[in-house]
Amino acid sequence: MHIGILGTGAMADALGGQWRRAGHQVVAGSRSRGDVRAAVEHGADAVLLALPYPAVVDVVAELDLNGRVLVDCTNPVGGPDFALLTAGGPAAAERIAAAAPGARVVKAFNLCHESVWRLTPPVFAGHPLAVPLCGDDEDALTVVRRLVRDLGCEPLNAGGLDRAGLLEATAALLIGLWVGEGADAQAIAPPLEFAGG
Ligand SMILES: NC(=O)c1ccc[n+]([C@@H]2O[C@H](COP(=O)([O-])OP(=O)(O)OC[C@H]3O[C@@H](n4cnc5c(N)ncnc54)[C@H](OP(=O)(O)O)[C@@H]3O)[C@@H](O)[C@H]2O)c1
């Protein structure tokens, strides 16, 4: 695949490195390194948005992303209490979709720290990491599922883009538990056989 990445920071490096090792052609760009437009033009198959939430909507609004598969890993989380910055309004992924007419947005990769995405593969207690995806376009979801499997992870259907806000809120919850409380957030959910009572 040809993958473009907007951003040249931690997530761009972690995910881009894995996809290069999987044989994909990856071009990344930001204000200080590479070229944002070149990354978009190169990213014929998928464009990862690895930008800070406060910048991402303005950046995509400046670009022609019609028809592009946009992989949104942003977390609109900030402040000392790990607040959800979009609370009461549309999710970050929905704001991105509104700012990029014709783009096919898939929310993915936002729940784990960049160090997890560098693991080869991310397998814990014998279980490959599951990566929930939210999106409305089945072809775009197929592309992103492949990118998930290239990391050695398992894609998980988490619904349409109207549910992306739940993934973003989950990130705020997890970050608060991990960073704020030093808690093992994985312990909050029971095994599947106990999920229904
Ligand atoms: N780090 C994690 O563990 C992690 C995990 C899950 C999700 N996320 C999310 O992933 C996103 C990226 O996180 P990160 O840790 O990779 O951030 P980062 O290391 O701070 O990198 C951000 C990148 O965005 C670029 N950038 C900032 N403003 C820009 C603009 N206006 N135009 C073009 N490029 C711009 C920066 O480069 P220039 O300053 O040179 O432009 C930099 O390359 C965030 O939304 C974050 O919430 C992060």
The ligand as an SDF file (V2000), in Angstrom:
LIG
                    3D

 48 52  0  0  0  0  0  0  0  0999 V2000
    1.6940    9.4390   21.7840 N   0  0  0  0  0  0  0  0  0  0  0  0
    0.8220    8.4540   22.0500 C   0  0  0  0  0  0  0  0  0  0  0  0
    1.1440    7.5010   22.7960 O   0  0  0  0  0  0  0  0  0  0  0  0
   -0.5490    8.4640   21.4290 C   0  0  0  0  0  0  0  0  0  0  0  0
   -1.3410    7.3310   21.5440 C   0  0  0  0  0  0  0  0  0  0  0  0
   -2.6190    7.3180   20.9430 C   0  0  0  0  0  0  0  0  0  0  0  0
   -3.0700    8.4300   20.2590 C   0  0  0  0  0  0  0  0  0  0  0  0
   -2.2560    9.5460   20.1750 N   0  0  0  0  0  0  0  0  0  0  0  0
   -2.7600   10.7010   19.4330 C   0  0  0  0  0  0  0  0  0  0  0  0
   -2.0610   10.7250   18.2000 O   0  0  0  0  0  0  0  0  0  0  0  0
   -1.8700   12.0810   17.7870 C   0  0  0  0  0  0  0  0  0  0  0  0
   -0.3760   12.3180   17.5630 C   0  0  0  0  0  0  0  0  0  0  0  0
    0.2920   12.0860   18.7850 O   0  0  0  0  0  0  0  0  0  0  0  0
    1.8920   12.0590   18.8600 P   0  0  0  0  0  0  0  0  0  0  0  0
    2.2180   11.5400   20.2170 O   0  0  0  0  0  0  0  0  0  0  0  0
    2.4610   11.4230   17.6660 O   0  0  0  0  0  0  0  0  0  0  0  0
    2.2100   13.6200   18.8290 O   0  0  0  0  0  0  0  0  0  0  0  0
    3.6170   14.3020   18.6320 P   0  0  0  0  0  0  0  0  0  0  0  0
    4.7340   13.3430   18.8860 O   0  0  0  0  0  0  0  0  0  0  0  0
    3.5640   15.5720   19.4160 O   0  0  0  0  0  0  0  0  0  0  0  0
    3.6310   14.6530   17.0780 O   0  0  0  0  0  0  0  0  0  0  0  0
    2.6880   15.5460   16.5450 C   0  0  0  0  0  0  0  0  0  0  0  0
    3.0790   15.8220   15.1100 C   0  0  0  0  0  0  0  0  0  0  0  0
    2.1510   16.7160   14.5410 O   0  0  0  0  0  0  0  0  0  0  0  0
    2.8730   17.7030   13.7990 C   0  0  0  0  0  0  0  0  0  0  0  0
    2.0460   18.9030   13.7230 N   0  0  0  0  0  0  0  0  0  0  0  0
    1.5820   19.6780   14.7360 C   0  0  0  0  0  0  0  0  0  0  0  0
    0.8430   20.6910   14.2640 N   0  0  0  0  0  0  0  0  0  0  0  0
    0.8490   20.5540   12.9040 C   0  0  0  0  0  0  0  0  0  0  0  0
    0.2790   21.2960   11.8420 C   0  0  0  0  0  0  0  0  0  0  0  0
   -0.4790   22.3880   12.0810 N   0  0  0  0  0  0  0  0  0  0  0  0
    0.5000   20.8770   10.5670 N   0  0  0  0  0  0  0  0  0  0  0  0
    1.2200   19.7810   10.3120 C   0  0  0  0  0  0  0  0  0  0  0  0
    1.7980   19.0190   11.2890 N   0  0  0  0  0  0  0  0  0  0  0  0
    1.6130   19.4180   12.5620 C   0  0  0  0  0  0  0  0  0  0  0  0
    4.1560   17.8780   14.5690 C   0  0  0  0  0  0  0  0  0  0  0  0
    5.2410   18.3260   13.7660 O   0  0  0  0  0  0  0  0  0  0  0  0
    5.5380   19.8720   13.4950 P   0  0  0  0  0  0  0  0  0  0  0  0
    5.4780   20.5630   14.8170 O   0  0  0  0  0  0  0  0  0  0  0  0
    6.8870   19.8560   12.8600 O   0  0  0  0  0  0  0  0  0  0  0  0
    4.4850   20.3030   12.5430 O   0  0  0  0  0  0  0  0  0  0  0  0
    4.4500   16.4400   14.9730 C   0  0  0  0  0  0  0  0  0  0  0  0
    5.1490   15.7720   13.9410 O   0  0  0  0  0  0  0  0  0  0  0  0
   -2.4600   12.9630   18.8920 C   0  0  0  0  0  0  0  0  0  0  0  0
   -3.7540   13.3770   18.5010 O   0  0  0  0  0  0  0  0  0  0  0  0
   -2.5260   12.0340   20.0910 C   0  0  0  0  0  0  0  0  0  0  0  0
   -3.5940   12.3660   20.9730 O   0  0  0  0  0  0  0  0  0  0  0  0
   -1.0250    9.5810   20.7270 C   0  0  0  0  0  0  0  0  0  0  0  0
  1  2  1  0
  2  3  2  0
  2  4  1  0
  4  5  1  0
  4 48  2  0
  5  6  2  0
  6  7  1  0
  7  8  2  0
  8  9  1  0
  8 48  1  0
  9 10  1  0
  9 46  1  0
 10 11  1  0
 11 12  1  0
 11 44  1  0
 12 13  1  0
 13 14  1  0
 14 15  2  0
 14 16  1  0
 14 17  1  0
 17 18  1  0
 18 19  2  0
 18 20  1  0
 18 21  1  0
 21 22  1  0
 22 23  1  0
 23 24  1  0
 23 42  1  0
 24 25  1  0
 25 26  1  0
 25 36  1  0
 26 27  1  0
 26 35  1  0
 27 28  2  0
 28 29  1  0
 29 30  1  0
 29 35  2  0
 30 31  1  0
 30 32  2  0
 32 33  1  0
 33 34  2  0
 34 35  1  0
 36 37  1  0
 36 42  1  0
 37 38  1  0
 38 39  2  0
 38 40  1  0
 38 41  1  0
 42 43  1  0
 44 45  1  0
 44 46  1  0
 46 47  1  0
M  CHG  2   8   1  16  -1
M  END
$$$$
